[in-house]
Amino acid sequence: MSTPATSLPKMMLGFVVRRCSVELGRRPTPAEFAAWANGGEAHLFGRPISEAEAALILRHQARLVTARSATGDEQYVDVDELAAAPNVVRLADVRSRRL
């Protein structure tokens, strides 16, 4: 089995749900999420998803998925526990900038 030279970024399903929530202006129901993910010319998950699959996604938003469209702040970064991830901002740093 060969591995690609560059792997696609990963993101949590919660970020996908957040994109839907922003467009709807509220948390989606499974039916609304399925319709949103299946809309357009290309299906968000590569194929149409059912309402039952949408309900499962809404229950497991911490699951990692491969996502070409993951923005820098949405991408999962595998780091050791002692190092800071490049897409994490320390709360103390934010507070000091606000003062």
N, C-alpha and C positions, 0 to 999 in steps of 0.2 A: 504494500500500500504506500503510495507516494503522498507527500504532503506538499501543498502549494508553497511557493517561495515566500509569498506574503499572505498572511492570514487576514481574513476579514475581521473588523472590530466586533466586539460583543457589547451588548447593552442589556439592562434588565427590562423585562416586559413592562414594568411600571412606567418607564419613560414613553413607551408606545401608548399606553393607556392615558398618560398625561397629555400627549398630543391630541388625542381624541377628546379628552375633557376640555381642553382649551377651545377647540372648535365648537363643542356643544355648549360650553359655558357651565357645565356641571358634570358630575360623575356619570358615565354612561351605564345603561342597562346592558345585559348580554346581547339583546336583540339590536340595540343601537350600535354597540361595539362591533358586532359581526357585520352589520350593514356598512359601517364606516370602513372597516378593514377590507371588505370585499368591493367597495366602490372604486370607480375609476377604471382605466384600461388595464392596469396591472394590479393583481391582488397583493395586499401588503405582506402576507405570509407565503406568497408563491402559489397559492391555490385558495379557493374559497374556504372559509371556515364556517362551521355551523354555529348556531346559538349555544349549543351545549359546549362546544370548544371555546367559545367566547367567555362563557361563564367560568370555565376552568382557568382561562388566562386571567380573568379578573380576580380569581382566588389565589393565584400563584404569581404575583407581580415581581417577586424577587428572582425569578428564574432568568438565567442568562440565555440570550438568543443571539445569533449572528445577524448583524444589521449593517448593510452598506451605508445607510443614511444616518448612522449614529454620529452626532456632532461631538466635538471634543469633550464637552462637559457631560455627555451621556455615556461615553465609552467606559467599559469596565477595564480597569488597569490592575493587573496582578502584581502586587507588591508585598514584601514581607511586612509583618505587623509593626515593626519599629520605624520603617521608612514612610514618609508621606507620599501619597499618590499625587501625580501632577495636576489632577483635576479636583483636588480637595483644598479648600481654603480654611485656614484656622480661624475660629470665631474671634479669638483675641486680636488677630490682625485686622479683621473687619471693624471691630469695636474701636481700635486705636485710630483708624482712618476717619471714623465718624465724629471723633472728638474735636 
